[in-house]
């Protein structure tokens, strides 16, 4: 059985005071919850403080990005080994916002994925299509290319140490959400694509939904067999909302 994972991507939000308040509320809301893995991914400058604040809790911490390089003259970059050093278990790679704003192509994302694995950090690999690509019927072609670039570079067995997040880009921060059926269809495509290389890896792979998941739509999405949790954006900044998603992942929210 694949244990669900609900990871909160705080993006460029937070302050020391706001973070303390949110983490305190999360600990209270999530106290005693079992059957789901939990993580938060704050901005890099807050990572050590968040790791310390969650040290005696079941909530893991992740970075929002990492360099494709191990070390060196790369001003402003953060190596995956540095994330590991401050206590991170996860790192997001290939998020649509970075693919678009920082022009990260699939080869670059694959290099970051490999760097994370080499440092002992679990990559959360994001794949997904733009609105125009979906409307043109190219969802599977786009997602397949993004996935294959990583599998060709790192091998399908690398997914034993990774997580995939499907993020329909048209449903991020737009108020739109893919229907559970739309999401499940792409999740099934991803699993089948991996199964074409290794059925055992595909069966064990956790695939998260990353398109405006909230407490009020989580249960419908998570009811589908191929959806194994969520990469949560805005809702992760509200403790009650994030906890509602986590409870839905365990079945307690039904």
Secondary structure, 3 states (H helix, E strand, C coil): CCCEEEEEECCCCCCHHHHHHHHHHHHHHHCCCCCEEEEEECCHHHHHHHHHHCCCCCEEEEECCCCCCCCCCCCCCCCHHHHHHCCCCEEEECCHHHHHHCCCCHHHHHHHHHHHHHCCCEEEEEECCCHHHHHCCCHHHHHHHHHHHHHHHHCHHHHHHEEEEECCHHHCCCCCCCCHHHHHHHHHHHHHHHHCCCHHHHHHCCEEECCCCCHHHHHHHHCCCCCCEEEECHHHHCHHHHHHHHHHHHCCCC
